[in-house]
């Protein structure tokens, strides 16, 4: 609730090994683009733009894009039930409609990469809040009960939707952390 304090104590995070020592957007082949059938969008790497160093993902909204169209950058990552994961991404919008929605989320898959039909944890902001780099953070504990116990992969989604105005949304410095148990 608003106005009620929350206290956190003695937790540790460790970067998931697959993302150590490299900027994931320097490697375009690790990410793919899904877009709605009517969307007019392109995905590329901008070698000049970046939060901490050059090389940011660029999702370009082209002229004629319908307001209800959306596009999502996607990447599979292995996870384990019983663990808590924190995903972080920096986003920046240029020339898109101010109410354009920019999101970070994930879809749940089993060991064979089949969708489990679970709720989609996500967080979002709008382009009007991203004229400079803004961080989106999503933390989720993967429980060990029900369908969640079958989860072995997450499909990370970086989404953009709601702009018929041409422009670009940049994504950079994606990181994923796993909570480390106290010793």
C-alpha positions in Angstrom: 0.0 0.0 0.0 1.1 3.6 -0.5 2.6 5.1 2.6 3.3 1.8 4.3 7.0 1.2 4.8 8.7 -1.9 3.4 11.9 -3.3 4.9 14.5 -5.5 3.1 17.5 -7.0 4.8 20.5 -9.2 4.0 19.9 -10.3 0.4 22.5 -10.7 -2.2 22.4 -10.7 -6.0 24.7 -12.3 -8.5 24.8 -11.6 -12.2 23.7 -14.6 -14.2 26.8 -16.0 -15.8 25.6 -15.8 -19.4 25.5 -12.0 -19.2 28.9 -11.3 -17.5 31.4 -9.2 -19.3 29.5 -8.3 -22.4 26.9 -5.9 -23.5 24.1 -8.2 -24.9 23.1 -5.7 -27.6 26.4 -5.9 -29.3 25.2 -9.4 -30.4 22.1 -8.9 -32.4 21.7 -12.6 -33.1 20.9 -13.2 -29.5 17.7 -11.2 -29.7 14.8 -11.5 -32.2 11.8 -9.3 -33.1 8.2 -10.3 -33.0 5.7 -7.8 -34.3 1.9 -7.8 -34.8 0.8 -8.5 -38.3 0.0 -4.9 -39.1 3.1 -3.4 -37.4 5.6 -1.4 -39.4 8.7 -1.7 -37.2 12.4 -2.6 -37.7 15.0 -3.9 -35.2 18.7 -3.0 -35.5 21.7 -2.2 -33.4 22.6 1.5 -33.2 26.4 1.6 -32.9 26.4 5.3 -31.8 23.6 5.2 -29.1 24.0 3.6 -25.7 23.5 4.1 -22.0 27.0 3.3 -20.7 28.8 2.5 -24.1 27.9 2.6 -27.8 25.7 -0.3 -29.1 22.1 -0.2 -28.1 19.1 -2.1 -29.5 16.9 0.1 -31.7 13.3 -0.6 -32.4 12.2 1.8 -35.1 8.6 2.7 -35.6 8.1 3.4 -39.3 5.6 5.7 -41.0 2.1 4.1 -41.4 2.4 2.1 -38.2 -1.1 1.7 -36.7 -1.6 2.9 -33.1 -2.7 -0.6 -32.0 0.4 -2.3 -33.4 3.2 -3.5 -31.2 6.6 -5.0 -31.4 8.7 -7.0 -29.0 12.4 -7.9 -28.8 12.7 -11.4 -27.4 15.4 -13.7 -25.9 15.3 -17.1 -24.1 17.1 -17.5 -20.8 17.4 -20.6 -18.6 16.1 -20.3 -15.1 15.3 -22.7 -12.2 12.3 -22.9 -9.9 12.9 -21.8 -6.3 15.1 -19.0 -7.4 14.5 -15.2 -7.5 15.5 -13.3 -10.6 15.8 -9.6 -11.2 15.8 -8.3 -14.8 17.0 -4.8 -15.6 16.9 -2.8 -18.8 17.5 0.9 -19.7 15.1 2.4 -22.3 15.1 5.7 -24.1 12.4 7.0 -26.6 12.9 9.6 -29.4 10.1 11.1 -31.5 7.4 8.5 -30.7 4.0 9.4 -29.3 4.3 10.4 -25.6 1.8 7.7 -24.5 3.7 4.9 -26.3 4.0 2.0 -23.8 7.5 0.5 -23.3 7.6 -2.8 -21.3 9.8 -5.4 -19.7 8.4 -8.8 -19.0 8.8 -12.6 -19.5 6.8 -15.6 -20.6 7.3 -18.9 -19.0 8.5 -22.0 -20.9 9.3 -25.6 -20.0 12.6 -27.5 -20.7 11.5 -28.0 -24.3 10.7 -24.3 -24.8 6.9 -24.9 -24.8 4.8 -22.2 -23.2 3.3 -23.0 -19.8 0.3 -20.6 -20.0 1.3 -18.9 -16.8 0.6 -15.2 -16.0 3.2 -12.8 -17.6 5.1 -10.8 -15.0 5.9 -7.4 -16.4 6.5 -3.7 -15.7 6.2 -0.7 -18.0 6.6 3.0 -18.5 5.6 5.4 -21.3 7.7 7.3 -23.8 7.1 10.6 -22.1 9.1 9.3 -19.1 12.0 8.2 -21.3 13.4 11.2 -23.0 16.6 10.3 -21.3 17.6 6.8 -20.2 15.2 5.2 -17.7 15.7 1.9 -16.0 12.9 -0.7 -15.9 13.3 -3.4 -13.2 11.3 -6.6 -12.7 11.9 -9.1 -9.9 10.1 -12.4 -9.6 10.5 -15.5 -7.5 9.9 -18.7 -9.5 7.9 -20.9 -7.1 8.3 -24.7 -6.9 4.5 -25.5 -7.0 2.0 -26.1 -9.8 2.9 -25.2 -13.4 5.7 -22.9 -12.1 7.7 -26.1 -11.0 8.0 -27.0 -14.7 9.5 -23.6 -15.7 13.1 -23.9 -17.1 13.2 -21.0 -19.5 11.9 -17.5 -19.7 11.3 -15.6 -22.9 12.4 -12.0 -21.9 10.3 -9.5 -23.8 11.1 -5.8 -24.4 7.9 -4.4 -25.8 6.8 -1.2 -27.6 3.2 -0.4 -28.5 0.8 2.4 -29.1 2.6 4.8 -31.5 1.5 5.8 -35.0 4.1 8.5 -34.9 7.5 7.4 -36.4 10.4 7.3 -34.0 12.7 5.0 -32.1 13.0 3.3 -28.8 16.4 2.3 -27.6 17.2 -0.6 -25.2 20.6 -1.0 -23.5 22.5 -2.6 -20.6 20.2 -5.6 -20.2 21.1 -7.5 -17.1 19.6 -10.4 -15.2 20.5 -11.3 -11.6 19.8 -14.3 -9.5 19.3 -13.9 -5.7 22.1 -15.6 -3.8 21.2 -17.5 -0.6 22.8 -16.3 2.7 25.8 -18.4 3.7 
